[in-house]
C-alpha cells in the first residue's frame, strides 16, 4: 500500500464516513484499504433492518446481514480510499 499521508490531508475527526445501509454488501474493501482502521464488518441489528428499503433488506439477507461499520470514525482523515474502493458506492465522507 502507498503512504497514507500522501492521500490523507484532513485532521482526524474533521470528516466521517457514512455508510448507506441499503447499498453495503459487507465485501470488506473499505476495511482492507483504510490506513487508519476506521472500518469493521459486523452484523446489522434487527432494529436497524426495519428501516431498510426492500432492496436493502434483500441485499442484507443475501449477505448474511454483514456490513461495514465505521466504529473508529474519529480516526478518519478523509483520504477517500474507502469511497473509491467500495464496489456498491455505499460510502460518503461528510463533514463532522
C-alpha positions in Angstrom: 0.0 0.0 0.0 1.2 3.5 -0.7 2.0 6.0 2.0 -1.4 7.1 3.6 -0.2 10.6 4.3 0.1 11.1 0.5 -3.7 10.9 0.3 -5.0 11.9 3.7 -4.9 15.6 4.2 -7.5 16.3 6.8 -7.3 16.4 10.6 -8.7 13.2 12.2 -12.3 13.7 13.0 -13.0 16.6 10.7 -14.8 14.3 8.3 -16.5 11.0 8.9 -17.6 8.1 6.6 -21.3 7.5 6.3 -22.4 4.1 5.1 -25.6 3.6 3.1 -27.2 0.5 4.7 -29.3 0.0 1.6 -26.2 -0.4 -0.5 -23.5 -2.0 1.6 -22.9 -5.7 1.0 -20.0 -6.1 3.5 -17.4 -7.0 0.9 -14.6 -5.6 3.2 -12.8 -3.5 0.6 -13.1 -0.5 2.9 -11.6 -2.5 5.7 -8.7 -3.5 3.5 -7.8 -0.1 2.1 -8.3 2.2 5.2 -4.9 3.1 6.6 -6.4 4.2 9.9 -8.6 1.1 10.8 -11.8 3.1 10.7 -14.0 0.2 9.5 -15.0 -3.2 10.7 -17.5 -5.8 9.4 -20.4 -6.6 11.8 -24.0 -7.8 11.7 -26.8 -5.3 11.1 -29.1 -5.3 14.2 -32.7 -6.4 13.7 -33.8 -2.9 14.8 -31.7 -1.3 12.0 -33.0 -3.8 9.4 -36.5 -2.4 9.9 -35.5 0.9 8.4 -34.1 -0.6 5.2 -35.7 -0.4 1.8 -36.9 -3.7 0.2 -33.7 -3.7 -1.9 -31.6 -3.1 1.3 -33.4 -6.0 3.1 -32.8 -8.3 0.1 -29.1 -7.4 -0.1 -28.8 -7.7 3.7 -30.4 -11.1 3.8 -28.3 -12.3 0.8 -25.1 -11.3 2.5 -25.9 -12.7 6.0 -26.6 -9.1 7.3 -22.9 -8.5 7.3 -22.0 -4.8 6.6 -19.3 -2.3 7.1 -19.4 -0.1 10.2 -17.2 3.0 10.9 -16.5 2.1 14.6 -13.4 4.3 14.6 -14.8 7.2 12.6 -12.9 9.8 14.7 -9.6 8.4 13.1 -10.8 9.2 9.6 -8.6 11.6 7.7 -10.8 11.9 4.6 -8.4 10.3 2.1 -11.3 8.8 0.2 -9.7 5.4 -0.3 -12.8 3.7 1.1 -15.1 5.7 -1.2 -13.0 4.6 -4.2 -12.7 1.0 -3.1 -16.4 0.4 -2.3 -18.0 -1.6 -5.2 -21.5 -0.6 -4.2 -20.7 3.1 -3.8 -22.1 2.9 -0.3 -19.7 5.2 1.5 -19.7 9.0 1.5 -17.4 11.3 3.5 -19.3 14.1 5.3 -18.0 17.0 7.5 -18.3 16.0 11.1 
